[in-house]
Amino acid sequence: YIIIGVWGGPRRVYAAFKFFLYTLLGSLLMLVALIYLYYKSGGSFDIVTWHKLPLSLHTQALLFFAFFAAFSVKVPMWPVHT
């Protein structure tokens, strides 16, 4: 964020702000998915416990898309890497 804002091109403030908002959105989306799994598993961050959770197909799809969108921003994949 700071590197973009200080040494960026002519629209560096816009780019830095956009980078901050995208990163914030991706982080919050991942946080919501992780908190949901934490509470659903009874307060555990154990992957094996999460693997054994009886989640409906709809819930699994929502969690998948939440993690996919969050990692798309974090990695940066094509449509969110402007």
N, CA, C and O atoms as CSV, one atom per row, in Angstrom:
chain,resi,resn,atom,element,x,y,z
A,1,TYR,N,N,0.825,-1.181,0.000
A,1,TYR,CA,C,0.000,0.000,0.000
A,1,TYR,C,C,0.873,1.250,0.000
A,1,TYR,O,O,0.672,2.154,-0.811
A,2,ILE,N,N,1.820,1.297,0.889
A,2,ILE,CA,C,2.688,2.469,0.998
A,2,ILE,C,C,3.588,2.591,-0.231
A,2,ILE,O,O,3.800,3.692,-0.739
A,3,ILE,N,N,4.112,1.472,-0.703
A,3,ILE,CA,C,4.980,1.508,-1.885
A,3,ILE,C,C,4.205,2.035,-3.089
A,3,ILE,O,O,4.731,2.839,-3.859
A,4,ILE,N,N,2.971,1.594,-3.255
A,4,ILE,CA,C,2.151,2.079,-4.364
A,4,ILE,C,C,1.863,3.567,-4.185
A,4,ILE,O,O,1.965,4.340,-5.138
A,5,GLY,N,N,1.505,3.967,-2.973
A,5,GLY,CA,C,1.148,5.356,-2.714
A,5,GLY,C,C,2.313,6.328,-2.842
A,5,GLY,O,O,2.112,7.483,-3.216
A,6,VAL,N,N,3.524,5.880,-2.538
A,6,VAL,CA,C,4.679,6.776,-2.578
A,6,VAL,C,C,5.359,6.754,-3.943
A,6,VAL,O,O,5.644,7.810,-4.509
A,7,TRP,N,N,5.623,5.559,-4.478
A,7,TRP,CA,C,6.411,5.450,-5.700
A,7,TRP,C,C,5.609,5.014,-6.923
A,7,TRP,O,O,6.198,4.641,-7.938
A,8,GLY,N,N,4.288,5.054,-6.849
A,8,GLY,CA,C,3.466,4.640,-7.974
A,8,GLY,C,C,3.469,5.649,-9.100
A,8,GLY,O,O,4.187,6.647,-9.054
A,9,GLY,N,N,2.673,5.386,-10.098
A,9,GLY,CA,C,2.586,6.253,-11.269
A,9,GLY,C,C,1.742,7.492,-10.995
A,9,GLY,O,O,1.560,7.890,-9.844
A,10,PRO,N,N,1.230,8.094,-12.059
A,10,PRO,CA,C,0.467,9.326,-11.894
A,10,PRO,C,C,-0.848,9.159,-11.122
A,10,PRO,O,O,-1.314,10.110,-10.495
A,11,ARG,N,N,-1.444,7.977,-11.157
A,11,ARG,CA,C,-2.700,7.726,-10.422
A,11,ARG,C,C,-2.429,6.848,-9.207
A,11,ARG,O,O,-3.211,5.945,-8.908
A,12,ARG,N,N,-1.350,7.098,-8.518
A,12,ARG,CA,C,-0.916,6.232,-7.427
A,12,ARG,C,C,-1.855,6.248,-6.227
A,12,ARG,O,O,-2.021,5.215,-5.579
A,13,VAL,N,N,-2.467,7.369,-5.910
A,13,VAL,CA,C,-3.384,7.425,-4.771
A,13,VAL,C,C,-4.615,6.571,-5.053
A,13,VAL,O,O,-5.075,5.832,-4.184
A,14,TYR,N,N,-5.139,6.674,-6.256
A,14,TYR,CA,C,-6.282,5.848,-6.658
A,14,TYR,C,C,-5.913,4.369,-6.607
A,14,TYR,O,O,-6.681,3.551,-6.100
A,15,ALA,N,N,-4.740,4.027,-7.129
A,15,ALA,CA,C,-4.301,2.627,-7.146
A,15,ALA,C,C,-4.083,2.103,-5.728
A,15,ALA,O,O,-4.452,0.967,-5.429
A,16,ALA,N,N,-3.498,2.901,-4.865
A,16,ALA,CA,C,-3.250,2.475,-3.487
A,16,ALA,C,C,-4.562,2.273,-2.736
A,16,ALA,O,O,-4.706,1.314,-1.977
A,17,PHE,N,N,-5.513,3.173,-2.947
A,17,PHE,CA,C,-6.813,3.040,-2.287
A,17,PHE,C,C,-7.557,1.807,-2.789
A,17,PHE,O,O,-8.155,1.079,-1.997
A,18,LYS,N,N,-7.523,1.569,-4.086
A,18,LYS,CA,C,-8.164,0.395,-4.672
A,18,LYS,C,C,-7.510,-0.893,-4.152
A,18,LYS,O,O,-8.206,-1.858,-3.836
A,19,PHE,N,N,-6.189,-0.905,-4.066
A,19,PHE,CA,C,-5.463,-2.052,-3.522
A,19,PHE,C,C,-5.887,-2.311,-2.080
A,19,PHE,O,O,-6.119,-3.457,-1.694
A,20,PHE,N,N,-5.985,-1.255,-1.292
A,20,PHE,CA,C,-6.395,-1.391,0.105
A,20,PHE,C,C,-7.801,-1.970,0.213
A,20,PHE,O,O,-8.032,-2.875,1.016
A,21,LEU,N,N,-8.745,-1.463,-0.582
A,21,LEU,CA,C,-10.120,-1.951,-0.513
A,21,LEU,C,C,-10.237,-3.406,-0.963
A,21,LEU,O,O,-10.949,-4.189,-0.334
A,22,TYR,N,N,-9.550,-3.776,-2.038
A,22,TYR,CA,C,-9.583,-5.167,-2.507
A,22,TYR,C,C,-9.001,-6.103,-1.448
A,22,TYR,O,O,-9.570,-7.157,-1.166
A,23,THR,N,N,-7.881,-5.720,-0.873
A,23,THR,CA,C,-7.246,-6.560,0.140
A,23,THR,C,C,-8.131,-6.684,1.377
A,23,THR,O,O,-8.241,-7.763,1.959
A,24,LEU,N,N,-8.758,-5.589,1.774
A,24,LEU,CA,C,-9.657,-5.612,2.924
A,24,LEU,C,C,-10.843,-6.531,2.664
A,24,LEU,O,O,-11.209,-7.336,3.520
A,25,LEU,N,N,-11.442,-6.414,1.485
A,25,LEU,CA,C,-12.588,-7.262,1.143
A,25,LEU,C,C,-12.200,-8.740,1.132
A,25,LEU,O,O,-12.928,-9.576,1.668
A,26,GLY,N,N,-11.068,-9.063,0.531
A,26,GLY,CA,C,-10.610,-10.451,0.512
A,26,GLY,C,C,-10.331,-10.984,1.904
A,26,GLY,O,O,-10.665,-12.129,2.210
A,27,SER,N,N,-9.731,-10.176,2.739
A,27,SER,CA,C,-9.420,-10.603,4.106
A,27,SER,C,C,-10.691,-10.811,4.920
A,27,SER,O,O,-10.797,-11.788,5.661
A,28,LEU,N,N,-11.648,-9.911,4.791
A,28,LEU,CA,C,-12.895,-10.049,5.544
A,28,LEU,C,C,-13.693,-11.261,5.087
A,28,LEU,O,O,-14.303,-11.948,5.906
A,29,LEU,N,N,-13.693,-11.525,3.796
A,29,LEU,CA,C,-14.400,-12.690,3.279
A,29,LEU,C,C,-13.789,-13.986,3.822
A,29,LEU,O,O,-14.508,-14.906,4.212
A,30,MET,N,N,-12.472,-14.045,3.842
A,30,MET,CA,C,-11.803,-15.224,4.381
A,30,MET,C,C,-12.055,-15.343,5.888
A,30,MET,O,O,-12.263,-16.443,6.401
A,31,LEU,N,N,-12.036,-14.228,6.581
A,31,LEU,CA,C,-12.279,-14.241,8.022
A,31,LEU,C,C,-13.677,-14.754,8.345
A,31,LEU,O,O,-13.851,-15.540,9.276
A,32,VAL,N,N,-14.664,-14.316,7.587
A,32,VAL,CA,C,-16.039,-14.782,7.809
A,32,VAL,C,C,-16.139,-16.286,7.598
A,32,VAL,O,O,-16.773,-16.977,8.396
A,33,ALA,N,N,-15.529,-16.802,6.544
A,33,ALA,CA,C,-15.564,-18.243,6.276
A,33,ALA,C,C,-14.857,-19.023,7.381
A,33,ALA,O,O,-15.344,-20.070,7.809
A,34,LEU,N,N,-13.719,-18.525,7.844
A,34,LEU,CA,C,-12.986,-19.221,8.911
A,34,LEU,C,C,-13.743,-19.180,10.237
A,34,LEU,O,O,-13.763,-20.172,10.965
A,35,ILE,N,N,-14.357,-18.061,10.554
A,35,ILE,CA,C,-15.143,-17.966,11.792
A,35,ILE,C,C,-16.347,-18.899,11.724
A,35,ILE,O,O,-16.693,-19.535,12.720
A,36,TYR,N,N,-16.989,-18.987,10.560
A,36,TYR,CA,C,-18.113,-19.909,10.411
A,36,TYR,C,C,-17.664,-21.347,10.674
A,36,TYR,O,O,-18.325,-22.072,11.418
A,37,LEU,N,N,-16.556,-21.764,10.076
A,37,LEU,CA,C,-16.057,-23.124,10.295
A,37,LEU,C,C,-15.639,-23.334,11.744
A,37,LEU,O,O,-15.837,-24.419,12.291
A,38,TYR,N,N,-15.071,-22.325,12.366
A,38,TYR,CA,C,-14.657,-22.423,13.766
A,38,TYR,C,C,-15.856,-22.699,14.671
A,38,TYR,O,O,-15.815,-23.605,15.504
A,39,TYR,N,N,-16.919,-21.920,14.506
A,39,TYR,CA,C,-18.097,-22.117,15.355
A,39,TYR,C,C,-18.851,-23.392,15.013
A,39,TYR,O,O,-19.399,-24.050,15.898
A,40,LYS,N,N,-18.880,-23.738,13.741
A,40,LYS,CA,C,-19.571,-24.963,13.327
A,40,LYS,C,C,-18.882,-26.209,13.886
A,40,LYS,O,O,-19.539,-27.219,14.139
A,41,SER,N,N,-17.547,-26.141,14.083
A,41,SER,CA,C,-16.798,-27.288,14.584
A,41,SER,C,C,-16.726,-27.314,16.112
A,41,SER,O,O,-16.065,-28.181,16.682
A,42,GLY,N,N,-17.387,-26.393,16.765
A,42,GLY,CA,C,-17.375,-26.396,18.223
A,42,GLY,C,C,-16.163,-25.691,18.812
A,42,GLY,O,O,-15.773,-25.987,19.941
A,43,GLY,N,N,-15.571,-24.783,18.089
A,43,GLY,CA,C,-14.439,-24.012,18.604
A,43,GLY,C,C,-13.093,-24.642,18.337
A,43,GLY,O,O,-12.222,-24.634,19.206
A,44,SER,N,N,-12.911,-25.185,17.157
A,44,SER,CA,C,-11.656,-25.837,16.820
A,44,SER,C,C,-11.143,-25.336,15.473
A,44,SER,O,O,-11.916,-25.090,14.547
A,45,PHE,N,N,-9.827,-25.193,15.388
A,45,PHE,CA,C,-9.193,-24.871,14.115
A,45,PHE,C,C,-8.513,-26.097,13.521
A,45,PHE,O,O,-7.683,-25.970,12.620
A,46,ASP,N,N,-8.855,-27.274,14.014
A,46,ASP,CA,C,-8.257,-28.509,13.546
A,46,ASP,C,C,-8.834,-28.890,12.181
A,46,ASP,O,O,-10.047,-29.019,12.021
A,47,ILE,N,N,-7.957,-29.063,11.217
A,47,ILE,CA,C,-8.387,-29.383,9.845
A,47,ILE,C,C,-9.125,-30.717,9.802
A,47,ILE,O,O,-10.096,-30.855,9.057
A,48,VAL,N,N,-8.693,-31.686,10.573
A,48,VAL,CA,C,-9.349,-32.995,10.576
A,48,VAL,C,C,-10.779,-32.854,11.094
A,48,VAL,O,O,-11.693,-33.494,10.572
A,49,THR,N,N,-10.977,-32.029,12.109
A,49,THR,CA,C,-12.318,-31.786,12.635
A,49,THR,C,C,-13.183,-31.107,11.575
A,49,THR,O,O,-14.356,-31.446,11.415
A,50,TRP,N,N,-12.603,-30.149,10.851
A,50,TRP,CA,C,-13.352,-29.477,9.792
A,50,TRP,C,C,-13.707,-30.451,8.676
A,50,TRP,O,O,-14.780,-30.357,8.080
A,51,HIS,N,N,-12.809,-31.379,8.400
A,51,HIS,CA,C,-13.051,-32.355,7.329
A,51,HIS,C,C,-14.240,-33.257,7.667
A,51,HIS,O,O,-14.939,-33.720,6.767
A,52,LYS,N,N,-14.467,-33.502,8.931
A,52,LYS,CA,C,-15.547,-34.400,9.360
A,52,LYS,C,C,-16.873,-33.680,9.596
A,52,LYS,O,O,-17.853,-34.318,9.978
A,53,LEU,N,N,-16.923,-32.375,9.378
A,53,LEU,CA,C,-18.167,-31.631,9.601
A,53,LEU,C,C,-19.246,-32.043,8.606
A,53,LEU,O,O,-18.978,-32.160,7.410
A,54,PRO,N,N,-20.461,-32.261,9.093
A,54,PRO,CA,C,-21.563,-32.579,8.172
A,54,PRO,C,C,-22.165,-31.292,7.604
A,54,PRO,O,O,-23.141,-30.767,8.141
A,55,LEU,N,N,-21.586,-30.794,6.529
A,55,LEU,CA,C,-22.067,-29.559,5.918
A,55,LEU,C,C,-22.916,-29.886,4.694
A,55,LEU,O,O,-22.620,-30.812,3.938
A,56,SER,N,N,-23.977,-29.103,4.520
A,56,SER,CA,C,-24.823,-29.315,3.346
A,56,SER,C,C,-24.080,-28.871,2.087
A,56,SER,O,O,-23.086,-28.148,2.165
A,57,LEU,N,N,-24.565,-29.303,0.945
A,57,LEU,CA,C,-23.947,-28.937,-0.326
A,57,LEU,C,C,-23.990,-27.424,-0.539
A,57,LEU,O,O,-23.042,-26.837,-1.060
A,58,HIS,N,N,-25.083,-26.806,-0.139
A,58,HIS,CA,C,-25.215,-25.357,-0.273
A,58,HIS,C,C,-24.160,-24.629,0.579
A,58,HIS,O,O,-23.533,-23.677,0.114
A,59,THR,N,N,-23.973,-25.073,1.801
A,59,THR,CA,C,-22.973,-24.472,2.686
A,59,THR,C,C,-21.572,-24.682,2.139
A,59,THR,O,O,-20.747,-23.769,2.173
A,60,GLN,N,N,-21.299,-25.872,1.637
A,60,GLN,CA,C,-19.988,-26.143,1.050
A,60,GLN,C,C,-19.726,-25.238,-0.148
A,60,GLN,O,O,-18.618,-24.729,-0.317
A,61,ALA,N,N,-20.739,-25.041,-0.973
A,61,ALA,CA,C,-20.578,-24.174,-2.146
A,61,ALA,C,C,-20.317,-22.729,-1.723
A,61,ALA,O,O,-19.461,-22.063,-2.306
A,62,LEU,N,N,-21.041,-22.239,-0.721
A,62,LEU,CA,C,-20.813,-20.873,-0.238
A,62,LEU,C,C,-19.413,-20.710,0.346
A,62,LEU,O,O,-18.748,-19.703,0.105
A,63,LEU,N,N,-18.971,-21.699,1.112
A,63,LEU,CA,C,-17.616,-21.633,1.671
A,63,LEU,C,C,-16.568,-21.700,0.561
A,63,LEU,O,O,-15.563,-20.992,0.614
A,64,PHE,N,N,-16.797,-22.542,-0.434
A,64,PHE,CA,C,-15.857,-22.624,-1.546
A,64,PHE,C,C,-15.732,-21.286,-2.255
A,64,PHE,O,O,-14.622,-20.818,-2.509
A,65,PHE,N,N,-16.868,-20.663,-2.578
A,65,PHE,CA,C,-16.817,-19.397,-3.296
A,65,PHE,C,C,-16.245,-18.275,-2.432
A,65,PHE,O,O,-15.604,-17.360,-2.950
A,66,ALA,N,N,-16.472,-18.339,-1.117
A,66,ALA,CA,C,-15.872,-17.343,-0.225
A,66,ALA,C,C,-14.354,-17.478,-0.228
A,66,ALA,O,O,-13.645,-16.480,-0.357
A,67,PHE,N,N,-13.849,-18.699,-0.088
A,67,PHE,CA,C,-12.395,-18.899,-0.122
A,67,PHE,C,C,-11.825,-18.614,-1.511
A,67,PHE,O,O,-10.738,-18.049,-1.630
A,68,PHE,N,N,-12.548,-19.000,-2.558
A,68,PHE,CA,C,-12.078,-18.742,-3.911
A,68,PHE,C,C,-11.948,-17.245,-4.173
A,68,PHE,O,O,-10.941,-16.790,-4.717
A,69,ALA,N,N,-12.959,-16.487,-3.788
A,69,ALA,CA,C,-12.911,-15.033,-3.992
A,69,ALA,C,C,-11.811,-14.401,-3.143
A,69,ALA,O,O,-11.094,-13.515,-3.608
A,70,ALA,N,N,-11.681,-14.857,-1.901
A,70,ALA,CA,C,-10.647,-14.302,-1.025
A,70,ALA,C,C,-9.252,-14.590,-1.560
A,70,ALA,O,O,-8.402,-13.701,-1.585
A,71,PHE,N,N,-9.012,-15.812,-1.984
A,71,PHE,CA,C,-7.687,-16.147,-2.525
A,71,PHE,C,C,-7.460,-15.528,-3.904
A,71,PHE,O,O,-6.316,-15.270,-4.279
A,72,SER,N,N,-8.531,-15.287,-4.664
A,72,SER,CA,C,-8.380,-14.605,-5.948
A,72,SER,C,C,-7.843,-13.199,-5.750
A,72,SER,O,O,-7.038,-12.718,-6.548
A,73,VAL,N,N,-8.282,-12.547,-4.699
A,73,VAL,CA,C,-7.773,-11.215,-4.385
A,73,VAL,C,C,-6.366,-11.313,-3.821
A,73,VAL,O,O,-5.495,-10.521,-4.181
A,74,LYS,N,N,-6.140,-12.268,-2.949
A,74,LYS,CA,C,-4.846,-12.379,-2.280
A,74,LYS,C,C,-3.731,-12.801,-3.233
A,74,LYS,O,O,-2.591,-12.361,-3.086
A,75,VAL,N,N,-4.052,-13.655,-4.213
A,75,VAL,CA,C,-2.991,-14.214,-5.063
A,75,VAL,C,C,-2.471,-13.225,-6.100
A,75,VAL,O,O,-1.278,-13.416,-6.336
A,76,PRO,N,N,-2.924,-12.397,-6.670
A,76,PRO,CA,C,-3.961,-11.733,-7.433
A,76,PRO,C,C,-4.230,-12.389,-8.784
A,76,PRO,O,O,-3.363,-12.423,-9.658
A,77,MET,N,N,-5.405,-12.893,-8.934
A,77,MET,CA,C,-5.810,-13.492,-10.196
A,77,MET,C,C,-6.272,-12.413,-11.173
A,77,MET,O,O,-6.464,-11.260,-10.788
A,78,TRP,N,N,-6.444,-12.783,-12.405
A,78,TRP,CA,C,-6.648,-11.839,-13.502
A,78,TRP,C,C,-7.738,-10.777,-13.280
A,78,TRP,O,O,-7.408,-9.592,-13.338
A,79,PRO,N,N,-9.001,-11.115,-13.033
A,79,PRO,CA,C,-9.963,-10.005,-13.036
A,79,PRO,C,C,-9.784,-9.024,-11.869
A,79,PRO,O,O,-10.183,-7.864,-11.976
A,80,VAL,N,N,-9.195,-9.473,-10.770
A,80,VAL,CA,C,-9.020,-8.562,-9.628
A,80,VAL,C,C,-7.616,-7.985,-9.572
A,80,VAL,O,O,-7.304,-7.213,-8.665
A,81,HIS,N,N,-6.767,-8.341,-10.518
A,81,HIS,CA,C,-5.406,-7.793,-10.579
A,81,HIS,C,C,-5.382,-6.725,-11.658
A,81,HIS,O,O,-5.035,-6.981,-12.811
A,82,THR,N,N,-5.762,-5.518,-11.249
A,82,THR,CA,C,-5.871,-4.452,-12.261
A,82,THR,C,C,-4.636,-3.609,-12.233
A,82,THR,O,O,-4.521,-2.656,-13.003
